[in-house]
Amino acid sequence: MSQQANPSQNPSATAEEARYFNEYASGIGYLNSIREFGSDGKPTRYAAQVAVIQGPADDVHYEYHDLIVASETALGVVLEHREAIENEDDKVIIRFNMANPRAKAFVYKQGERAGELGASIGGFLTRILSLKINGELVYEDMRTFDDQDNSVQVANG
């Protein structure tokens, strides 16, 4: 009879050793804003609002995603280009991977839909594959992973 290690019984188990079941998606969209959040005694976290481009090229529509930045590499890219992201005159477009998409309800606080219920997609921004500012490629992630099962699964880490 074989025994499997239980990470909760092994204090030296790392987050990389833990296994999770995640749903993954990828897309292209406009990175519209970033915000900081957190609670007392916990590290500051960041979320990005992405207007994901969907539909045929001649008739696109946008689906809004509110994604927690869940990897240090993606966070570094976001913070490095924060000025352009926050500048309304700059168009920042990313090709990205996300984990664990889920519907999030909210209430519009201003504008003609104030008081109405709306929805966005939440999840975790796990990787920025490329980032363009005003059409110029400023970042491209060229990393490859030999074993996809061993790539960092930070969404639940």
Secondary structure per residue as TSV (DSSP state, phi and psi in degrees):
chain	resnum	aa	ss	phi	psi
A	1	M	-	360.0	124.0
A	2	S	-	-91.2	152.7
A	3	Q	-	-113.9	139.4
A	4	Q	-	-104.4	142.5
A	5	A	-	-68.6	137.9
A	6	N	-	-103.9	112.8
A	7	P	G	-55.9	-29.5
A	8	S	G	-71.4	-19.2
A	9	Q	G	-95.8	-5.2
A	10	N	-	-115.2	101.9
A	11	P	T	-63.9	-17.8
A	12	S	T	-90.4	0.9
A	13	A	-	-64.3	136.8
A	14	T	-	-102.6	167.3
A	15	A	G	-61.0	-33.3
A	16	E	G	-67.0	-24.9
A	17	E	G	-80.0	-23.1
A	18	A	S	-71.7	144.7
A	19	R	-	-109.9	140.9
A	20	Y	-	-131.9	156.0
A	21	F	-	-105.6	114.7
A	22	N	-	-125.7	153.0
A	23	E	-	-101.6	134.7
A	24	Y	E	-118.2	149.5
A	25	A	E	-145.2	160.6
A	26	S	E	-136.4	160.7
A	27	G	E	-171.0	-177.8
A	28	I	E	-130.6	135.7
A	29	G	E	-167.7	172.9
A	30	Y	E	-86.3	125.1
A	31	L	E	-84.5	103.2
A	32	N	E	-89.3	-35.5
A	33	S	E	-162.4	162.3
A	34	I	E	-132.3	151.9
A	35	R	E	-143.2	152.3
A	36	E	E	-97.2	146.3
A	37	F	E	-152.4	167.1
A	38	G	-	162.9	174.9
A	39	S	-	-125.7	167.8
A	40	D	T	-55.1	132.9
A	41	G	T	82.2	-3.1
A	42	K	S	-115.3	153.1
A	43	P	-	-64.0	151.6
A	44	T	-	-65.8	137.0
A	45	R	E	-117.8	165.6
A	46	Y	E	-127.8	147.3
A	47	A	E	-128.5	147.6
A	48	A	E	-120.4	138.0
A	49	Q	E	-99.2	122.6
A	50	V	E	-120.9	127.4
A	51	A	E	-91.3	97.2
A	52	V	E	-75.8	131.7
A	53	I	E	-84.7	128.4
A	54	Q	E	-137.6	154.7
A	55	G	S	99.9	-178.9
A	56	P	-	-66.0	148.8
A	57	A	T	-56.6	-29.6
A	58	D	T	-91.8	2.5
A	59	D	S	-155.7	59.8
A	60	V	-	-76.6	157.5
A	61	H	E	-133.4	169.6
A	62	Y	E	-120.5	139.2
A	63	E	E	-118.7	127.7
A	64	Y	E	-90.0	128.6
A	65	H	E	-117.2	134.8
A	66	D	E	-112.5	102.5
A	67	L	E	-113.9	129.2
A	68	I	E	-74.8	127.5
A	69	V	E	-74.1	114.2
A	70	A	-	-113.3	9.2
A	71	S	S	-136.5	148.3
A	72	E	H	-63.9	-36.1
A	73	T	H	-64.7	-48.0
A	74	A	H	-62.9	-41.4
A	75	L	H	-61.8	-42.2
A	76	G	H	-59.0	-42.5
A	77	V	H	-65.0	-45.8
A	78	V	H	-61.1	-48.2
A	79	L	H	-67.9	-34.9
A	80	E	H	-63.9	-32.6
A	81	H	T	-110.3	22.2
A	82	R	H	-58.7	-40.1
A	83	E	H	-59.1	-46.0
A	84	A	H	-67.3	-38.8
A	85	I	H	-61.5	-40.0
A	86	E	H	-84.8	-9.3
A	87	N	-	-87.3	116.0
A	88	E	T	-62.3	-22.1
A	89	D	T	-81.5	-17.5
A	90	D	S	-92.9	140.4
A	91	K	-	-104.4	112.5
A	92	V	E	-109.5	117.8
A	93	I	E	-119.4	136.2
A	94	I	E	-124.9	150.5
A	95	R	E	-106.1	127.0
A	96	F	E	-144.1	165.2
A	97	N	E	-118.0	145.1
A	98	M	E	-136.6	162.7
A	99	A	E	-127.1	150.1
A	100	N	E	54.2	56.0
A	101	P	E	-62.9	143.4
A	102	R	E	-154.3	151.0
A	103	A	E	-75.3	140.9
A	104	K	E	-130.9	123.0
A	105	A	E	-85.6	149.4
A	106	F	E	-152.0	167.4
A	107	V	E	-113.3	127.5
A	108	Y	-	-61.9	132.8
A	109	K	-	-100.0	-15.9
A	110	Q	S	-150.8	172.8
A	111	G	S	83.8	-173.8
A	112	E	T	-68.6	-15.9
A	113	R	T	-100.8	11.3
A	114	A	T	-51.1	131.5
A	115	G	T	90.5	-14.3
A	116	E	-	-83.1	153.7
A	117	L	E	-82.1	136.4
A	118	G	E	-130.6	176.5
A	119	A	E	-142.9	147.9
A	120	S	E	-137.8	173.6
A	121	I	E	-102.4	128.8
A	122	G	E	-103.6	171.0
A	123	G	E	159.7	-159.2
A	124	F	E	-124.1	125.6
A	125	L	E	-79.6	109.0
A	126	T	E	-99.3	-22.8
A	127	R	E	-160.4	136.2
A	128	I	E	-103.2	115.7
A	129	L	E	-81.5	-37.0
A	130	S	E	-156.6	157.4
A	131	L	E	-141.1	128.6
A	132	K	E	-120.0	140.6
A	133	I	E	-117.3	119.7
A	134	N	T	50.2	41.3
A	135	G	T	85.6	-7.2
A	136	E	E	-98.3	124.9
A	137	L	E	-68.1	118.0
A	138	V	E	-114.9	-12.4
A	139	Y	E	-153.1	136.5
A	140	E	E	-143.4	127.2
A	141	D	-	-89.0	110.3
A	142	M	-	-99.5	6.7
A	143	R	-	-64.7	145.3
A	144	T	-	-123.8	155.3
A	145	F	-	-122.0	122.9
A	146	D	S	-63.6	-41.5
A	147	D	-	-124.3	102.7
A	148	Q	G	-57.8	-31.0
A	149	D	G	-67.1	-23.9
A	150	N	G	-98.0	0.4
A	151	S	S	-66.2	149.4
A	152	V	-	-61.5	127.7
A	153	Q	-	-109.2	80.8
A	154	V	G	-82.2	-9.8
A	155	A	G	-58.4	-36.7
A	156	N	G	-110.5	7.4
A	157	G	-	-80.8	360.0
